[in-house]
Amino acid sequence: MRSALFLLAIPALVAAPPKIKVDKPGSQDHPLFTRMPGFIIDRYKTSDFDREDFWVKSAKKDEKQVVEGKKTFIAYQLTKGANKPSSLEVVRNHGNALKKVGGEMVWEDKKGIAATFRLKKGSAETWAYINCYSNCTSYHLTIVEKGQMEQKISSSAMLDALNKDGFIALDIHFDTAKATIKADSTAQVDEIAALLKANPKLKLSVEGHTDNTGTPEGNRKLSEERAKAVKAALVAKGVEAPRLQSKGFGQDKPVADNRSEEGRAKNRRVELVKL
């Protein structure tokens, strides 16, 4: 009888429920892609501006192309017991998803475990690279939404540079082959206006420069029109027109090597020169 009572007093041993794997907190799928069934997000990272080397096919050999912009990295991990897809199935599913919205595959490795995709919509351009690992029990997505880093130099920093060097180069963005200032550069124009209003004796020459894409004559004309556009925007914000000059030098005064995209981007600039 005692042994029976002793056994009743021991609490029943209940097995702990299995841990359910869930996505990494704060992570999410990219809007362009739906994850493969049975996968969770194991790692996740985003940055407003970064760069990635994407594999592309050229006429002679595979090469890498640097793309800069908003970057998203997502690592997917297959959960225990889930059906494992083939690497080719993963790559093809993502490729088909992008093709449905107008994208294309620009590179695929010979084994079918990795590929690069590109989507162009108007002026927007998105690149994606997918790679399968460990017999495709995991796969990684790297996505870059191509764009330039928004540059906003404060009016005080501009004044310091003008007093020290006599000029400052600004990365003011325009529509391609046009003199229309893009919306992401309006804040920079506001800072120039604030600089001039806070220093009423300051006079500036607004000088446009381009890379060597196109003809020298066309580039000179474009740079002049862009310099005039910046001057007009400043006058519209209340700066007196006689305090400003505008000039265009086209491709004649590069500050970097035009053979690379990075160099060409540096050469496409507007300089403020103290008079």
Buried (B, 14 or more C-beta within 10 A) or exposed (E): EEEEEEEEEEEEEEEEEEEEEEBBEEBEBBEBBEBBEBBBBBEBEBEEEBEBEBBBEEEEEEEEBEBBBBBBBBBBBBEEEEEBBEBBBBBBBBBEBBEEEEBEBBBBBEEBBBBBBBBEEEEEBBBBBBBBBEEBBBBBBBBBBBBBEEEEBEBEEBBEBBEEEEBBBBBBBBEEEEBEBBEBBBEBBBBBBBBBBEBEEBBBBBBBBBBBEBEEEBBBBBBBBBBBBBBBBBBEBEBEEEBBBBBBBBBEEBEBEBEEEEBBBBBBBBBBBBE
